């Protein structure tokens, strides 16, 4: 039996003892967030699903001996997902030309793609997808996952100063990329012109 | 309501990060795909596999438990044999040896019934 008030940490301990209900509750609580993070880092749904599956597999492997060690479970899980994605991006980098852009802009249209903000969203995601992998990971962790800079730095195994540098470069690159595509962004101007402004 | 001539000129130059955050929010979680039921099923299938892989170790210990009665019986038998050896009288041993010698002699056709 799983209660909504059960903490993640308690559920992990139970999953480590083979409790399937606890494992299922963890999947329901966190799989969307892991999937979203993986998707933004990897750029396509199939790769993101594989990465999310691998992230949870690492959780099942270490659940029996998992200890909080100061970090929230969710933070730990996102850190694992980020590392899984970075590993995959490195492997992909070895197999593809270094300047190959991820496929964020080429994903198949979704239901949201038919909404009026889709063009603008696509431009932003495309710009995000063209960032170097570690800059993208820094944006993902600090902006989307709302990790503190210390947590994000730990996730990326770098110092806080190095993370700040990564973030600054990522923001500058994004600003430049979006500014260069201002005409595409203007096409959707009638909906919300002030949404993207640098 | 007055609209800016260009969205790129609208933001205060001192707030680029805020503007970037708003831009990124356009591509935020509502755009990201959710974990499908199929993916969740695959994740839980991985959990089941790991649980099953861990299970045989527990069953092995259960099987060991079933062997305990047989082990106890063997131990009692051995203890009985040792007790018998320890308490055997020399006369009994001599009678046992004689019977064994006669049996061996018969087996080798070395003696006839009449000789006994």
Interface residues (C-beta under 8 A of the other chain):
Chain A: X15 X18 X20 X23 X24 X27 X28 X31 X32 X34 X35 X36 X39 X40 X45 X48 X49 X52 X53 X56 X57 X60 X61 X110 X112 X117 X120 X121 X124 X125 X128 X139 X143 X144 X171 X174 X175 X178 X179 X182 X185 X186 X189 X193 X194 X195 X196 X197 X198
Chain B: X3 X4 X6 X7 X8 X9 X10 X11 X16 X17 X19 X20 X21 X22 X23 X24 X25 X26 X27 X28 X29 X30 X31 X32 X33 X34 X35 X36 X39 X40 X42 X43 X44 X46 X47 X48 X50 X51 X54 X55
